[in-house]
Amino acid sequence: MAVNDILARVGDKWSVRVVLALTDGSQRFNQLRRDIPGVSQRMLTRTLRGLERDGLVSRTVTPSVPPRVDYALTALGRSLCDPVARLGNWAIENIGKVEAARAVFDGEQD
């Protein structure tokens, strides 16, 4: 797998949000959906499948009626928490500067 493929997965906005949501422990699908504003059911399903395929998230089905499905970070997924949190914190700390730069740039383009 090329580095670009891995970066595309772990840098995807929904993947980042899922990793952050699972940092404190496993969650069910609907709880994840409530905790991640703006994510559609289809996008959350695709994101979870991709993260599971890449070994970052585990899916546990508990037989019951209806079946209970829990998602959790694997050891590999947990190793991603710190870099993702740092990136998120950087974004929060610098949003004002980025917005100001965009305003200047957009003003120059008019």
Secondary structure as the mmCIF struct_conf table of DSSP 4:
data_model
#
loop_
_struct_conf.conf_type_id
_struct_conf.id
_struct_conf.beg_label_comp_id
_struct_conf.beg_label_asym_id
_struct_conf.beg_label_seq_id
_struct_conf.end_label_comp_id
_struct_conf.end_label_asym_id
_struct_conf.end_label_seq_id
HELX_RH_AL_P HELX_RH_AL_P1 VAL A 3 GLY A 11
BEND BEND1 ASP A 12 ASP A 12
HELX_RH_AL_P HELX_RH_AL_P2 LYS A 13 ALA A 21
TURN_TY1_P TURN_TY1_P1 LEU A 22 ASP A 24
BEND BEND2 GLY A 25 GLY A 25
STRN STRN1 GLN A 27 ARG A 28
HELX_RH_AL_P HELX_RH_AL_P3 PHE A 29 ASP A 35
BEND BEND3 ILE A 36 ILE A 36
TURN_TY1_P TURN_TY1_P2 PRO A 37 GLY A 38
HELX_RH_AL_P HELX_RH_AL_P4 GLN A 41 ARG A 53
TURN_TY1_P TURN_TY1_P3 ASP A 54 GLY A 55
BEND BEND4 LEU A 56 LEU A 56
STRN STRN2 VAL A 57 THR A 62
BEND BEND5 SER A 64 PRO A 66
HELX_LH_PP_P HELX_LH_PP_P1 PRO A 67 PRO A 67
STRN STRN3 ARG A 68 LEU A 73
HELX_RH_AL_P HELX_RH_AL_P5 ALA A 75 ARG A 78
TURN_TY1_P TURN_TY1_P4 SER A 79 LEU A 80
HELX_RH_AL_P HELX_RH_AL_P6 CYS A 81 GLN A 109
#
